[in-house]
Amino acid sequence: MSRINTNVNSLIAQRILGQQNSQLSQSLERLSTGLAINRGSDDPAGLIASERLRSEKVALGAAIGNAERADQVLNIAEGGLREVNTLLLELQGLVGQSANEAGLSREEKEANQLQIDSILQTITRLSDTATFEGVKLLNGTFDFAVTGQNANILDFNINTAKLEFGDTRTVNVLVTASAQHAGLYLSAGAQNLNLAGATSAFTIEVAGVKGSREFTFASGTVLSAVVDSVNTFTSVTGVSAAVVQSGASDGIFLKSQGFGTNEFVSVDIINDAGLNGAVHQLVADNEAAVDVADLTALAAVTNPIRDEGQDVGAIINGINATSDGRQTRVSTDFLDLSLDIAEAGATALGSITAFTITGGGARFNLGPQVNITNQLTIGIQNSAARHLGRTVDSDVTYLLDDLGSGKALNVVDGNIQVAQRSVDTAIGEISTLRGRIGSFQKNVIEVTIRSLGTTLENTSAAESAIRDTDFAAETAKLTRGQILVNAATNILGIANSRPQNVLSLLQ
């Protein structure tokens, strides 16, 4: 059939040519942009997946930046603490030097005190000058804020506390086992030592965590004199004594200065000298009571008799705590803190509402999503001299600042022994804080950066596989499209010329 008005072959050729031109244009666009998906119509499902992956890539990049920024902040804080630590070591030397009283003149001590005053001022100044973009790092800005501290909580240190925005967290302590001293009871039967003879000598060795000492007493020595002799060397042995009557028996309590399983009291009878007495253990859960059944007669003591203390048992916010004496700690990703419980609270079973954490801490978002799981906090305590070196002596609390001129721990006429303990405590506090910051950088930030970097690489690869152009395949399509367009163009020319053949019928 030959028709002129409607050239179906031409219409078919035009349609095919349009399709080939469209495919050729798509290949040109993909090769020029490098993207296989330039609009939703290219691949609707692929577009949705790739945009989600793009969003994750941006979030991961921000998280890596946050982690790197956190590392920079903590580097500055640790650098300031390193200088504080150096000053504390110098302070330790000055205190030790000043204790050499017979070898130093008063003028030399006063010169040392001037240096100590300068060091204390510098430590406080460093706590106020370590900053990042104007934010002070060591003055307590990033310490945790608490309210309602219980009287049974002498001291605490909050390392981590994750809180949702605007939330608070109450810290509850359930004391399940009482903290106890190590202790033994030495019965004598009377208020003085009734030995076998007037020239007899009662000799014992008393030992504790600090050391041991041997004591010898004559017949007729009153128990209070025995106690005074033992207490004279408490700083050497770590054991204190007190006269106590248990039932019908007079005797002496020997107890460790501290609480916990690291403390012990040991008694060895070198010569009982005929004294009619015994060494008793104390009641397991009541160090104030003598176990009358658990005893060894003095004459039967052939090896030292030893007793150890007991750590406080505690559950903090439903988590079993680790303890050392009266100090207890929990460490989780949501709550990491340590508590120093007063004797009254640590020796009585029951519940203590320690305090409520209301906020604070240095908070860093180290994940792609902004939520409590990816938010990590670290507490950076105030490193000023007035906040370091907390030491208790005779129920009086001293701080590093008390080493200043005219104060109780100055090295000219103050208590140098307690001063050294305060400096030791301060060195331990700063070293521990530096260690926590270093651990946070090494085990959290650095690991997070590496993990996020790996995740970013894999996410980028997944997004690339969906969205980026495969140049090898697309070039092949381009070549094919060019050939097809040329072929379709030629065919269209042929189809358009066919109606002219009808003219031959009119001749």
Secondary structure, DSSP 8 states (H G I E B T S, - for coil): ---SS--HHHHHHHHHHHHHHHHHHHHHHHHHH-BS-SSGGG-HHHHHHHHHHHHHHHHHHHHHHHHHHHHHHHHHHHHHHHHHHHHHHHHHHHHHHHT-GGGS-HHHHHHHHHHHHHHHHHHHHHHHH-EETTEESSSSTTSEEEE---TTEEEEEEEEE---TT--EEEEEEEEE--BEEEEEEE-SSSB---SSTT-EEEEEEE-SS-EEEEEEETT-BHHHHHHHHHHTHHHHSEEEEEEEETTEEEEEEEEEEESTT-EEEEEEEE-TT---EEEEEETTEEEEEEEEEEEEGGG--S-EEEE-B--EEEETTEE-EEETTEEEEE-SSEEEEEEE-HHHHTS-EEEEEEEEEEESEEEE-SSS-STTTEEEE-----SGGGS--EEETTEEE-GGGGSTTSTT-TTTS-HHHHHHHHHHHHHHHHHHHHHHHHHIIIIIHHHHHHHHHHHHHHHHHHHHHHB--HHHHHHHHHHHHHHHHHHHHHHHHHHHGGGGGGGGG-
